[in-house]
Amino acid sequence: MRYSHAELVAHPQLLGAIRTLARHLRAAYNDNPRIARLLSAHQKWLMTQAGMALNLRNKPHGFTVAQLRELVTDNGIASRNTVQNYLDQLEIYRYSERVSPLTVRPRRYRATAISEQSMVMWYTANLAALDGMDGGIRAAQMMARPELAFHAQPIAALNCIADKAWVDPPERVGLFLWTEAGALVMDEFISRIEDAGRQNDRIDIGYVDARALSAEFMMSRTHLQRLLNKAAEQGTIGWHDDSIRSGMWFSRDFLDEYCNWQAIKFVYVNNAFADALEHCAASAP
């Protein structure tokens, strides 16, 4: 089943799908914080997806720094130096490696096995969230045939990167997403939502312990508190009795804005997976 953005936004189970994914990503962070942080801020998310797309499209020869720089800089994601620094970081943590022979120029890189496995898990989690909307079996299909991700991920990633509405999220969404570990904060907040009835302008997300949350996400408490205060100034979040020791609420219009933005990615992930199924069926003997 394919979806348009309008169809997903209108789907009554969209919030449930986004919440399911948020809870999965929170659990994934607990399992492996270091690799989960590769998707914890929007710029990192975009560079990680771009690198993986090039990796899968150029198997087994790998990709060059120039190829990644071109893809990233041409779409206004990051500077040339940021791309190089990010690749160096991936190599240090053994999420990428240089392709032999190492003396040949230009140097070529490829994702390590754990990076590819993590991307398959991320893609499967997105498909499972979509399955929760319409009773599909995408996640089961992916788990049975992980190679489907190797065809689907480059399509989904490159479509996301080419879509300015995804690359440049709405201002209030971007406040969180462009911040280091900000995506983790959003996942935490979304995962807490229980009652999001349309009649509620303010949606309760319970008490947020900034000290504990900042420690868990390895970010400065001052940095997190500044982020929350800025969001409160925008009317995005607030405290029920105007005290940071009380429970917090999420504004309905911000939640809708965030869901509409997440739907962009869901469309590309879903439709790329449909393409992968068709491609594999057509190429089967």
Residue frames relative to the residue before (quaternion, step in Angstrom):
aa qw qx qy qz dx dy dz
M 1.0000 0.0000 0.0000 0.0000 0.00 0.00 0.00
R 0.1950 -0.7708 0.5983 0.0992 3.55 -0.92 0.95
Y 0.1902 -0.7737 0.5957 0.1015 3.54 -1.20 0.58
S 0.3171 -0.6546 0.6372 0.2546 3.50 -1.35 0.41
H 0.6493 -0.4996 0.3756 0.4332 3.57 -1.23 0.27
A 0.6451 0.5294 -0.3271 0.4435 3.59 0.93 -0.86
E 0.6520 0.5167 -0.3184 0.4545 3.59 0.98 -0.80
L 0.6678 0.4900 -0.3119 0.4653 3.59 0.95 -0.81
V 0.6469 0.5246 -0.3254 0.4476 3.59 0.91 -0.88
A 0.7058 0.4564 -0.2591 0.4758 3.58 1.04 -0.76
H 0.5250 0.6572 -0.4130 0.3491 3.60 1.21 -0.28
P 0.4590 -0.7196 0.4440 0.2726 3.62 -0.72 0.99
Q 0.7109 0.4476 -0.2592 0.4766 3.60 1.18 -0.40
L 0.3459 0.7642 -0.4938 0.2293 3.61 1.21 0.20
L 0.6588 0.5004 -0.3230 0.4597 3.59 0.84 -0.90
G 0.6331 0.5356 -0.3339 0.4481 3.58 0.98 -0.80
A 0.6464 0.5136 -0.3177 0.4663 3.58 1.02 -0.79
I 0.6633 0.4975 -0.3023 0.4703 3.57 0.95 -0.88
R 0.6427 0.5096 -0.3194 0.4746 3.58 1.03 -0.76
T 0.6234 0.5357 -0.3354 0.4603 3.60 0.99 -0.81
L 0.6715 0.4877 -0.2955 0.4733 3.56 0.92 -0.91
A 0.6353 0.5354 -0.3339 0.4453 3.59 0.96 -0.85
R 0.6654 0.4944 -0.3049 0.4689 3.58 0.94 -0.84
H 0.6342 0.5154 -0.3358 0.4685 3.58 1.02 -0.71
L 0.6801 0.4910 -0.2971 0.4562 3.58 0.90 -0.90
R 0.6024 0.5360 -0.3584 0.4706 3.58 1.11 -0.61
A 0.6561 0.4966 -0.3068 0.4782 3.58 0.98 -0.83
A 0.6373 0.5261 -0.3266 0.4587 3.58 1.02 -0.79
Y 0.6192 0.5339 -0.3444 0.4614 3.58 1.06 -0.70
N 0.6492 0.5178 -0.3193 0.4566 3.56 0.95 -0.83
D 0.6674 0.5107 -0.2981 0.4527 3.58 1.07 -0.74
N 0.8027 -0.0359 0.0730 0.5909 3.59 0.97 -0.87
P 0.1953 -0.8370 0.4991 0.1106 3.61 0.29 1.24
R 0.6617 0.5417 -0.3369 0.3940 3.59 0.84 -0.88
I 0.7227 0.4140 -0.2696 0.4833 3.59 0.78 -0.92
A 0.6036 0.5571 -0.3618 0.4409 3.61 1.10 -0.60
R 0.6223 0.5587 -0.3445 0.4265 3.59 1.10 -0.60
L 0.5108 0.6272 -0.4282 0.4029 3.60 1.24 -0.16
L 0.7439 0.3186 -0.1955 0.5539 3.58 1.24 -0.38
S 0.4714 0.7413 -0.3871 0.2800 3.58 1.28 0.19
A 0.7403 0.1877 -0.1660 0.6239 3.57 1.32 -0.05
H 0.6306 -0.6060 0.3232 0.3614 3.56 -0.99 0.83
Q 0.6441 0.5212 -0.3381 0.4463 3.59 0.93 -0.81
K 0.6494 0.4957 -0.3104 0.4860 3.58 0.98 -0.83
W 0.6128 0.5534 -0.3462 0.4454 3.58 0.99 -0.83
L 0.6920 0.4861 -0.2804 0.4542 3.56 0.83 -1.02
M 0.6792 0.4769 -0.3017 0.4692 3.61 0.90 -0.85
T 0.6339 0.5292 -0.3304 0.4571 3.58 1.01 -0.78
Q 0.6780 0.4793 -0.2913 0.4752 3.57 0.90 -0.92
A 0.6316 0.5291 -0.3320 0.4592 3.59 1.03 -0.78
G 0.6727 0.4987 -0.2967 0.4590 3.57 0.89 -0.92
M 0.6640 0.4935 -0.3130 0.4664 3.57 0.96 -0.83
A 0.6210 0.5392 -0.3466 0.4511 3.59 1.00 -0.74
L 0.6679 0.4784 -0.2977 0.4862 3.59 0.94 -0.86
N 0.6164 0.5554 -0.3346 0.4469 3.57 1.03 -0.79
L 0.7259 0.4355 -0.2500 0.4701 3.57 0.82 -0.98
R 0.6530 0.5126 -0.3164 0.4591 3.58 1.07 -0.67
N 0.7714 0.3578 -0.1722 0.4973 3.59 1.12 -0.65
K 0.2901 0.7660 -0.5231 0.2356 3.60 1.19 0.43
P 0.6572 -0.2393 -0.7133 -0.0457 1.60 -1.94 1.62
H 0.4770 0.7358 -0.3907 0.2800 3.56 1.33 0.06
G 0.4495 -0.7011 0.4527 0.3186 3.59 1.20 -0.29
F 0.4132 -0.6893 0.5410 0.2478 3.54 -1.35 -0.01
T 0.4457 -0.6840 0.5100 0.2709 3.55 -1.24 0.44
V 0.6412 -0.4941 0.4115 0.4188 3.53 -1.30 0.31
A 0.6360 0.5494 -0.3304 0.4295 3.57 0.97 -0.85
Q 0.6398 0.5240 -0.3311 0.4544 3.60 0.98 -0.78
L 0.6818 0.4687 -0.2929 0.4793 3.58 0.91 -0.87
R 0.6248 0.5387 -0.3404 0.4512 3.58 0.97 -0.79
E 0.6632 0.5144 -0.3112 0.4458 3.55 0.88 -0.95
L 0.6730 0.4970 -0.3004 0.4582 3.58 0.86 -0.93
V 0.7091 0.4668 -0.2600 0.4601 3.57 0.92 -0.92
T 0.7243 0.4401 -0.2653 0.4596 3.59 0.77 -0.98
D 0.6346 0.5425 -0.3417 0.4315 3.61 0.98 -0.74
N 0.7333 0.3837 -0.2237 0.5147 3.58 1.17 -0.51
G 0.5368 -0.6902 0.3723 0.3112 3.56 1.24 0.45
I 0.3823 0.7566 -0.4553 0.2722 3.57 1.15 0.58
A 0.7865 -0.1416 0.1512 0.5818 3.58 0.88 -0.94
S 0.5773 -0.5838 0.4485 0.3532 3.54 -1.33 0.27
R 0.6829 -0.4734 0.3599 0.4242 3.56 -1.30 0.26
N 0.6695 0.5050 -0.3043 0.4518 3.58 0.92 -0.89
T 0.6269 0.5374 -0.3370 0.4524 3.57 1.04 -0.77
V 0.6268 0.5351 -0.3316 0.4591 3.58 1.01 -0.79
Q 0.6772 0.4879 -0.2997 0.4621 3.58 0.86 -0.94
N 0.6531 0.5136 -0.3166 0.4577 3.58 0.94 -0.86
Y 0.6495 0.5194 -0.3155 0.4570 3.55 1.04 -0.80
L 0.6413 0.5125 -0.3216 0.4719 3.58 0.98 -0.81
D 0.6296 0.5293 -0.3318 0.4618 3.57 1.00 -0.80
Q 0.6462 0.5197 -0.3148 0.4618 3.57 1.00 -0.86
L 0.6481 0.5174 -0.3185 0.4592 3.59 0.94 -0.86
E 0.6606 0.5050 -0.3095 0.4613 3.57 1.00 -0.79
I 0.6235 0.5439 -0.3377 0.4488 3.59 1.00 -0.80
Y 0.7476 0.3851 -0.2092 0.4989 3.57 0.93 -0.92
R 0.4500 -0.7318 0.4085 0.3083 3.57 1.35 0.17
Y 0.3893 0.6764 -0.5183 0.3498 3.53 0.97 0.93
S 0.7476 0.1284 -0.1399 0.6365 3.55 1.35 -0.16
E 0.1139 -0.7835 0.6082 0.0575 3.55 -1.26 0.40
R 0.5149 -0.6305 0.4788 0.3288 3.53 -1.21 0.47
V 0.4175 -0.7064 0.5232 0.2300 3.52 -1.11 0.79
S 0.4400 -0.6887 0.5127 0.2631 3.58 -0.92 0.90
P 0.5629 -0.1800 -0.8052 -0.0485 1.53 -2.20 1.23
L 0.5153 -0.6952 0.4186 0.2757 3.57 -0.89 0.99
T 0.6448 0.5446 -0.3242 0.4273 3.60 1.17 -0.43
V 0.5810 0.5937 -0.3705 0.4156 3.59 1.24 -0.29
R 0.1995 -0.7656 0.6019 0.1086 3.55 -1.04 0.88
P 0.5380 -0.2021 -0.8184 0.0023 1.55 -2.06 1.38
R 0.5918 -0.5705 0.4313 0.3720 3.55 -1.20 0.55
R 0.1759 -0.7816 0.5930 0.0816 3.53 -1.03 0.82
Y 0.2064 -0.7806 0.5849 0.0778 3.54 -1.13 0.81
R 0.0339 -0.7633 0.6421 0.0627 3.53 -1.29 0.40
A 0.5532 -0.5956 0.4663 0.3489 3.54 -1.24 0.48
T 0.4377 -0.6661 0.5318 0.2862 3.56 -1.12 0.65
A 0.7145 -0.4671 0.3052 0.4220 3.55 -1.27 0.32
I 0.6634 0.5084 -0.3282 0.4401 3.61 0.90 -0.83
S 0.6236 0.5315 -0.3433 0.4591 3.59 1.08 -0.64
E 0.6666 0.4858 -0.3053 0.4759 3.57 0.92 -0.87
Q 0.6430 0.5174 -0.3248 0.4619 3.59 0.97 -0.79
S 0.6552 0.5110 -0.3089 0.4628 3.58 0.99 -0.83
M 0.6422 0.5106 -0.3296 0.4671 3.58 1.03 -0.72
V 0.6166 0.5238 -0.3462 0.4749 3.59 1.03 -0.72
M 0.6529 0.5095 -0.3107 0.4665 3.59 0.96 -0.84
W 0.6381 0.5173 -0.3244 0.4691 3.59 1.00 -0.82
Y 0.6717 0.4912 -0.3051 0.4632 3.57 0.88 -0.92
T 0.6453 0.5245 -0.3160 0.4568 3.57 0.97 -0.85
A 0.6326 0.5318 -0.3308 0.4555 3.59 1.01 -0.77
N 0.6393 0.5076 -0.3219 0.4797 3.58 1.03 -0.75
L 0.6578 0.5016 -0.3085 0.4696 3.58 0.98 -0.81
A 0.6270 0.5303 -0.3385 0.4595 3.59 1.02 -0.74
A 0.6274 0.5271 -0.3327 0.4667 3.57 1.05 -0.74
L 0.6546 0.4957 -0.3048 0.4825 3.57 1.01 -0.80
D 0.6097 0.5525 -0.3463 0.4507 3.59 1.03 -0.74
G 0.6339 0.5451 -0.3271 0.4406 3.56 1.05 -0.72
M 0.6224 0.5446 -0.3340 0.4522 3.56 1.22 -0.44
D 0.8539 0.1470 -0.0098 0.4991 3.55 0.79 -1.02
G 0.5476 -0.6475 0.3918 0.3568 3.59 1.23 0.23
G 0.3429 0.7694 -0.4767 0.2513 3.57 1.20 0.48
I 0.3792 -0.7094 0.5478 0.2300 3.55 -1.36 0.07
R 0.2131 0.8228 -0.5065 0.1449 3.59 1.17 0.51
A 0.6768 0.5074 -0.3057 0.4371 3.58 0.80 -1.02
A 0.6464 0.5082 -0.3230 0.4686 3.59 0.97 -0.81
Q 0.6353 0.5208 -0.3286 0.4660 3.57 1.02 -0.76
M 0.6579 0.5065 -0.3076 0.4647 3.57 0.97 -0.85
M 0.6601 0.5057 -0.3140 0.4582 3.58 0.94 -0.85
A 0.6653 0.4927 -0.3016 0.4730 3.57 1.08 -0.69
R 0.7955 0.1286 -0.0442 0.5904 3.57 1.15 -0.68
P 0.1539 -0.8428 0.5097 0.0789 3.63 0.37 1.20
E 0.5625 0.6169 -0.3896 0.3889 3.58 1.17 -0.48
L 0.5027 0.6421 -0.4265 0.3913 3.59 1.23 -0.29
A 0.6179 0.5548 -0.3440 0.4383 3.58 1.07 -0.70
F 0.6327 0.5532 -0.3407 0.4213 3.58 1.06 -0.69
H 0.6710 0.4304 -0.2931 0.5278 3.57 1.22 -0.38
A 0.7088 0.4913 -0.2685 0.4291 3.58 0.92 -0.91
Q 0.6506 0.5676 -0.3449 0.3682 3.60 0.81 -0.94
P 0.6708 0.4847 -0.3428 0.4445 3.67 0.76 -0.79
I 0.6338 0.5253 -0.3397 0.4548 3.59 1.01 -0.75
A 0.6862 0.4803 -0.2833 0.4671 3.57 0.82 -1.01
A 0.6747 0.5107 -0.3012 0.4396 3.58 0.85 -0.96
L 0.6988 0.4691 -0.2845 0.4590 3.58 0.81 -0.96
N 0.6203 0.5180 -0.3454 0.4771 3.60 1.09 -0.58
C 0.6331 0.5192 -0.3278 0.4714 3.59 1.00 -0.80
I 0.6841 0.5017 -0.2838 0.4470 3.56 0.89 -0.99
A 0.6892 0.4758 -0.2757 0.4719 3.59 1.09 -0.67
D 0.6490 0.5156 -0.3086 0.4666 3.60 1.25 -0.32
K 0.3574 -0.7670 0.4929 0.2026 3.58 -0.38 1.23
A 0.6008 0.5666 -0.3681 0.4271 3.59 1.08 -0.57
W 0.6761 0.4415 -0.2923 0.5124 3.59 1.16 -0.51
V 0.6612 0.5178 -0.3127 0.4438 3.58 0.90 -0.91
D 0.7807 0.2166 -0.1050 0.5767 3.58 1.00 -0.85
P 0.1685 -0.8213 0.5373 0.0914 3.62 0.13 1.24
P 0.6716 -0.4646 0.3690 0.4438 3.60 -1.23 0.31
E 0.6833 -0.5400 0.2994 0.3897 3.56 -1.09 0.76
R 0.7089 0.4605 -0.2845 0.4521 3.59 0.77 -0.95
V 0.6250 0.5019 -0.3328 0.4967 3.58 1.10 -0.64
G 0.6613 0.5352 -0.2972 0.4336 3.54 0.96 -0.92
L 0.5377 0.6206 -0.4042 0.4028 3.58 1.13 -0.57
F 0.7094 0.4076 -0.2414 0.5219 3.57 0.99 -0.82
L 0.7425 0.4847 -0.2571 0.3843 3.55 0.67 -1.12
W 0.6839 0.4571 -0.3015 0.4821 3.61 1.06 -0.58
T 0.5812 0.5815 -0.3626 0.4389 3.58 1.29 -0.16
E 0.5459 -0.6081 0.4607 0.3465 3.58 -1.01 0.77
A 0.8268 0.0807 -0.1440 0.5377 3.57 -0.74 1.18
G 0.3967 0.7461 -0.4627 0.2680 3.60 1.23 0.13
A 0.6169 0.5376 -0.3518 0.4546 3.58 1.09 -0.65
L 0.6109 0.5391 -0.3483 0.4635 3.58 1.11 -0.62
V 0.6285 0.5252 -0.3287 0.4702 3.57 1.03 -0.78
M 0.6560 0.5003 -0.3146 0.4695 3.58 0.94 -0.85
D 0.6364 0.5190 -0.3350 0.4620 3.60 0.94 -0.80
E 0.6318 0.5307 -0.3290 0.4592 3.58 1.01 -0.81
F 0.6871 0.4827 -0.2899 0.4592 3.58 0.85 -0.94
I 0.6717 0.4952 -0.3019 0.4610 3.59 0.87 -0.95
S 0.6568 0.5279 -0.3195 0.4334 3.59 0.95 -0.82
R 0.6450 0.5405 -0.3166 0.4378 3.59 1.19 -0.45
I 0.5473 0.6515 -0.3968 0.3444 3.60 1.17 -0.46
E 0.0907 -0.7921 0.6031 0.0248 3.55 -0.85 1.02
D 0.7987 0.1446 -0.0467 0.5823 3.57 0.82 -1.03
A 0.0927 0.8028 -0.5784 0.1116 3.56 -0.38 1.25
G 0.0877 0.8342 -0.5352 0.0998 3.56 0.95 0.89
R 0.5975 -0.6095 0.3859 0.3500 3.55 -1.02 0.79
Q 0.6306 0.5520 -0.3420 0.4250 3.58 1.15 -0.47
N 0.6405 0.5401 -0.3199 0.4425 3.59 1.24 -0.27
D 0.2639 -0.7637 0.5708 0.1460 3.57 -0.67 1.12
R 0.7559 0.2233 -0.1338 0.6007 3.55 1.23 -0.55
I 0.1761 -0.8125 0.5541 0.0430 3.55 -0.65 1.17
D 0.3999 -0.7537 0.4760 0.2131 3.55 -0.59 1.17
I 0.0446 -0.7878 0.6135 0.0301 3.58 -1.02 0.86
G 0.5901 -0.6328 0.3484 0.3604 3.57 1.24 0.41
Y 0.6961 -0.4562 0.3551 0.4258 3.53 -1.35 -0.10
V 0.1652 -0.7770 0.6035 0.0693 3.56 -0.91 0.97
D 0.2145 -0.7715 0.5913 0.0955 3.55 -0.63 1.17
A 0.2963 -0.8038 0.4895 0.1627 3.57 -0.08 1.31
R 0.6273 0.5413 -0.3471 0.4393 3.58 0.99 -0.76
A 0.6982 0.4644 -0.2750 0.4704 3.60 0.83 -1.00
L 0.6623 0.5179 -0.3101 0.4438 3.57 0.97 -0.88
S 0.6585 0.5012 -0.3147 0.4649 3.58 0.92 -0.85
A 0.6402 0.5134 -0.3273 0.4685 3.59 1.02 -0.74
E 0.6603 0.5170 -0.3107 0.4475 3.58 0.93 -0.88
F 0.7557 0.3769 -0.1980 0.4977 3.57 0.97 -0.89
M 0.4180 -0.7434 0.4383 0.2839 3.58 1.33 0.19
M 0.5099 0.5937 -0.4501 0.4300 3.54 0.89 1.02
S 0.6202 -0.5534 0.4025 0.3835 3.55 -1.19 0.50
R 0.5003 -0.6449 0.4809 0.3203 3.57 -0.96 0.84
T 0.6281 0.5321 -0.3303 0.4617 3.58 1.02 -0.80
H 0.6372 0.5317 -0.3126 0.4621 3.56 1.00 -0.84
L 0.6723 0.4816 -0.2942 0.4790 3.58 0.91 -0.90
Q 0.6679 0.4978 -0.3167 0.4537 3.59 0.88 -0.87
R 0.6179 0.5306 -0.3378 0.4717 3.58 1.08 -0.70
L 0.6330 0.5285 -0.3194 0.4668 3.58 1.03 -0.81
L 0.6768 0.4868 -0.2922 0.4685 3.59 0.89 -0.92
N 0.6524 0.5132 -0.3210 0.4561 3.59 0.96 -0.81
K 0.6437 0.5109 -0.3191 0.4720 3.58 1.00 -0.81
A 0.6461 0.5067 -0.3179 0.4741 3.59 0.97 -0.82
A 0.6362 0.5236 -0.3270 0.4628 3.59 1.03 -0.75
E 0.6235 0.5375 -0.3336 0.4594 3.59 1.04 -0.74
Q 0.6871 0.4688 -0.2697 0.4852 3.58 1.11 -0.68
G 0.5003 -0.6640 0.4197 0.3642 3.59 1.26 -0.17
T 0.4032 0.7371 -0.4507 0.3016 3.56 1.29 0.26
I 0.7853 0.0341 0.0316 0.6173 3.54 0.98 -0.98
G 0.0202 0.7952 -0.6058 -0.0153 3.55 -1.28 0.11
W 0.4423 -0.6613 0.5362 0.2820 3.52 -1.37 0.05
H 0.5873 -0.6520 0.3507 0.3271 3.55 -0.85 0.99
D 0.8016 0.1623 -0.1169 0.5635 3.61 0.98 -0.67
D 0.5892 -0.6228 0.3352 0.3907 3.56 1.21 0.71
S 0.6014 0.5022 -0.3792 0.4923 3.56 1.17 0.55
I 0.4813 -0.6898 0.4541 0.2937 3.58 -0.87 0.92
R 0.6213 0.5292 -0.3486 0.4609 3.60 1.27 -0.14
S 0.5969 0.5397 -0.3760 0.4593 3.59 1.26 0.00
G 0.6786 -0.4675 0.3583 0.4388 3.55 -1.30 0.02
M 0.3825 -0.7260 0.5295 0.2151 3.55 -1.22 0.55
W 0.1870 -0.7513 0.6178 0.1374 3.52 -1.32 0.40
F 0.3351 -0.6892 0.6189 0.1722 3.48 -1.40 0.55
S 0.3922 -0.7154 0.5085 0.2752 3.64 -0.83 0.79
R 0.5686 -0.6208 0.4281 0.3285 3.56 -1.04 0.83
D 0.6846 0.4886 -0.3177 0.4378 3.61 0.82 -0.87
F 0.6313 0.5080 -0.3400 0.4773 3.60 1.09 -0.61
L 0.6255 0.5302 -0.3391 0.4611 3.59 0.99 -0.78
D 0.6477 0.5072 -0.3166 0.4722 3.59 0.96 -0.84
E 0.6409 0.5310 -0.3149 0.4561 3.56 1.00 -0.87
Y 0.6658 0.4976 -0.2940 0.4718 3.56 0.96 -0.89
C 0.6533 0.5094 -0.3142 0.4637 3.60 0.94 -0.85
N 0.6384 0.5248 -0.3283 0.4575 3.59 0.97 -0.82
W 0.6619 0.4936 -0.3029 0.4759 3.56 1.02 -0.79
Q 0.6534 0.5079 -0.3172 0.4631 3.62 0.91 -0.85
A 0.5966 0.5883 -0.3595 0.4107 3.58 1.10 -0.66
I 0.5529 0.6002 -0.3973 0.4198 3.60 1.14 -0.55
K 0.6938 0.4662 -0.2693 0.4783 3.57 0.84 -1.01
F 0.6336 0.5437 -0.3372 0.4349 3.58 0.94 -0.87
V 0.6188 0.5427 -0.3445 0.4515 3.60 1.00 -0.79
Y 0.7055 0.4628 -0.2741 0.4615 3.57 0.81 -0.99
V 0.6363 0.5182 -0.3277 0.4682 3.60 1.00 -0.79
N 0.6807 0.4984 -0.2865 0.4541 3.57 0.87 -0.96
N 0.7350 0.4385 -0.2529 0.4511 3.56 0.72 -1.05
A 0.6069 0.5316 -0.3569 0.4709 3.60 1.13 -0.56
F 0.6284 0.5178 -0.3381 0.4718 3.57 1.06 -0.69
A 0.6194 0.5235 -0.3410 0.4754 3.59 1.03 -0.73
D 0.6247 0.5266 -0.3295 0.4731 3.59 1.05 -0.77
A 0.6510 0.5264 -0.3145 0.4474 3.58 0.97 -0.88
L 0.6397 0.5194 -0.3251 0.4640 3.58 0.97 -0.83
E 0.6708 0.4934 -0.2972 0.4671 3.57 0.93 -0.90
H 0.6442 0.5287 -0.3212 0.4498 3.58 0.97 -0.86
C 0.6913 0.4769 -0.2821 0.4638 3.57 0.87 -0.95
A 0.6333 0.5216 -0.3321 0.4654 3.58 1.07 -0.70
A 0.6760 0.5028 -0.2924 0.4524 3.57 0.99 -0.86
S 0.7302 0.4274 -0.2368 0.4776 3.58 1.08 -0.72
A 0.4729 0.6732 -0.4454 0.3533 3.58 1.28 -0.05
P 0.5268 -0.6451 0.4441 0.3303 3.61 -1.01 0.73
